[in-house]
Amino acid sequence: MILEPHLDIAGVHDTLVGKIRQYFATAGMKKAVLGLSGGIDSAIVAALAVDALGPDNVHGILMPSEFSSLSSVTDSIELANNLGMSYDIVPIEKIYKRAMIEMIRFFELGKWSVAQENLQARIRGTILMTWSNRFNALLLNTSNKSELFTGYGTLYGDLCGAMMVIADLYKVQVYELSHYENTLHGKEVIPESILTKAPSAELRPNQKDTDSLPEYEQLDPVLHALCEEGLTPEEVVARGTDAALVERIVKLKKGAAFKVLQIPPVLTVGKHPIVPEFKQI
């Protein structure tokens, strides 16, 4: 399966840049802040924000933990420098360990829990919202549509923000838009190392997105068929997709429904139908 219909990537870029500008003008705000993780999602959101608001009005915060790779930090710094935007580095390891000490009775000693991953995301969300409040800026969310539909995000953590900039784009489309961004500027705005690294939330040792999700090249066409085309799981299987894969994705989507109901407003690209429960701009 492939993702259909193909997006007009130039049009998507211009639409998102225009809607960011309109949102900030309506809100009477000038400055934006976002977390820079060293991943593709935060990279393209930073680039779109700079295109829309100018580099002087966009600030990134790097929040490495003990699970963050060195390249995540260096890639984020390179990205910020390429874009001409400012940034801060606020390590979360000590904050996280202190929180774990205070809440140790909630956890089973020696056994890893997804709650520990979510705690890190919520610490980062708190830091971002603190900067937002202190410096009168709007927080830009960096989650994509693939993550939203499968629940791969933390409520009150990486799902917080004033707007979701790329939540109407599947992961494979995020990569396409990122390559376009470099072409548009005629230089490597988004570092090649960000474009080629394996996606990871880096919330536990050696974590990869594929630990929890199918490969995005498999996931996104199925989600598109179910959500945009309105096909039943049986119809998706009839197209030639593995039944076990479809069943797994349907289960992930059902489990994510309660999160989708609580997300910030989504910037839409207007080229295909949006699921009704998404809040649209």
N, C-alpha and C positions, 0 to 999 in steps of 0.2 A: 504493500500500500504506500501511496505517497500523499502528501498533504495538498488537498485541492479546496478551493482554487488558489493559485499562486497569488501572493500579494504584490501590489505595486509598491515596492519597498521605498522608492523615492517619495511617493505619495504618503506612505505611512510615516516616514520621517517628518515631512512637512506638517502633517496633521498633528502629530504628537508635540512638535515644537510650538505650533500655533496654540494648541490647547493648554500647554504649560503657561505660555505667556498670558492667555486669557484668564486662566484660573488665578494667577498671581495678581493680575490687574483688578479682577473682581474682588479679591480678598484684600486689596490695598497693601500687598506685601511685595518685597523686593528680593529677599534673600531665601535661599534654599540650603538645606543640609541633608546629607545622606551618609549611610555607612558604606565604606569602601572595604570590600572583603578580599579583593584580588580575583574575583570571579567575573564572568561575562555579564551577569545581570546588573550588578552595581556599576560596571564599566560603561555599559550603554546608557544607563539612566544618567550617570554623571555627564556623559558627552551630550546627551539631549538637553540636559539642564543648562549646560554652558552655551549650547547653540541658542537656547531660548532666552536666557537671562544674562549671559555674559559671564566670563570667568570670575570677575570680582564679586559676583553675587551668589556663587556656589561654593560651599564648604564641605569637605569630606572628613569623616572621622574613621580612622583605622583602629580597630579594637581587637588586637591579637590575643589569643589565649595560649595555653600550653599545647593545644592541639593544632595551632596554626602553623603552616609551613613558612619558612623564611621567604619563599617566592611570593606568597600571598602579600606579605608586607612590601617587598621590593617592587612587585608588579603594581600595587596600589600607588606607591610613591611615584613610579614612572608614569602611570596614567595621569595622576594629578599634575605632575610637571608638564606632561604633553599638553594638557588642557589649560594650563596656566591658572588653575584653581588652588585655593589654600586648603590646608589639611592639618589635623591634629592626630597624634597617636595616644590612645588611652588604653593601655593593657588592662585586661579584665581578670587575669589569673589570680591576683591577690583578692579581688572582690569576690570572685567565684569561690575560692577556697574558704574565705571567711563565712560566706553564706552557707556553704556546706557544713561547716563546723556548727553554726547556729541551728541548722535544721537536720543534724545528723540522725535524729530519732525518726525522721521520715524515710530513711533509706536503709537498705540492708547492706551491712559491711561487706565489702569485697565483691558486690554484685552491681554491675552497671545498670543504670535505669535511663529510659528516655527522658525522664523528668530532669536529669542532670544536663541533658542536651538543651532542653527547653529553658532551664534556668539561665544558661549562658546567653541564649537569644533574648531573654527578658532583661538581663543585665544590660545588654547592648541597646535594647529599646529604651531603657531608662536613661542611659547616657545620651542617646540621640535626642530624646524628648527634653532633657535638661538643657542641652545646647540650644535646641529650638526655642524653649521658653526664655532662656537667658539673653539670646541675641535676636529675638523677634524674627525667627525664620520658620518656614514651613518644611516639615520633614517629608521627603520623597521616598515612597515605598519602592522596593526593587524586585518584588515577586513577579514571576511570570505566570501565564495561564496554565501551563502544565503542572506547576506546583500547586496552584489553587485548586484545580480539579481533583488532585490526588491527595490533598491535605498535607502536602510537604511544606509545612510552615508552622510557626508558633504564634498562637494568639497572644496579643499584648507583648510580642517580641518582634520578630522580623515581619510580621503582618501589620504592624502599626504604621501610621503615617497620615498625612493630610490628603494624599492622593496616591493611587497606584498607577505608575507611569506606563509600565509594559505588561500589565495584567490582561490585556487583550491580545497578547502575542504568545504563541507557543514557543517552547525552547528553541526548536529548530529555526523559527522565524527570528528569534533574538540574535542568533548567530548570523543570519542573513543580513539583518539590519546593522549589526556591528561591522561586518565587512563593508557594507555600503558607507558607513560613517567614515571609515578610513579612505575609501575611494572619493567621497565627497570633498574631504579636506586635502586630498592629494598627498597624504603622509600617514605615518603610523600613529594615529591618535590613540587607538586602543592597541596596546602591545601585543605582538604576535604570541607571546607566551600565555597571555590571557585567552586568546582565541583557540589555542591548541591544547590547553590543560584539561584533564578530566574533571568534570564538575564535582564539587564536594562542599558540604556545609561546614566541614572541619569542626565538628562538635564532639568527636571522639577519635581515638587513634586510627589513622589510615582509612578514614571514612571516605566513601564515594557515593554519589547519588544512586548508583546502580545497586547499592546494598539494599535500598528500600524501594526503588522504582525500576521498571523495565528501561532498556535503552531508549533515549528520547526519540530516536528514529523509528522505533516500534510503537512507543507510547502515543506520540502526538497524532499520527494518522487515525488511530483508534478513537482517541478523544474527540478529534474533529468529526469523525463519522457519527459518533454518538451524540455530540452536543450541537454542532453546527448543522449537520445534515439530517439529524433527527432519526437516524437508523436505530433499529432494535439491535441488541446483542446478536440475535440469530442472523439478522441481515448482514452484520459485519462479518460474522463467521462465514456466511455464504459467499462473501467476496474473496475468500481464501485466507483469512486471518486465523491463526491458531486459536482454537476454542479456549484453551487454558489461559492464554494471554488475555483474551477478551474478558473472561470471567474474573481474572485478577484485577484488571483495570476497572471494571464495573464495581467491584467490591471496594476498591480504593475511592472511587468517586462517591459512592453512597456514604462512606465513612467521613468524607470531607464536607458534607452538606452543611453541618452546623457551623463550620468555620466560614464558609462562603457567605453565610448570612450576616457575618460580623465584620466584613472587610470594609476598608475605606472606599471612597468613590474611585471608579475605574475610568481612565482615559480610553475611549474607544477609537478604533481606526476606521470604522465605518465601511469596511469592504465586505463584511460577512455578518450574518446575524449573531447577536450576543445573547447568551443565556439570560433569561428574564431576571434571575435572582441577582445578577451582577448590577451594582449601582453604577450608572453610566454618566459620563460627562461628554 
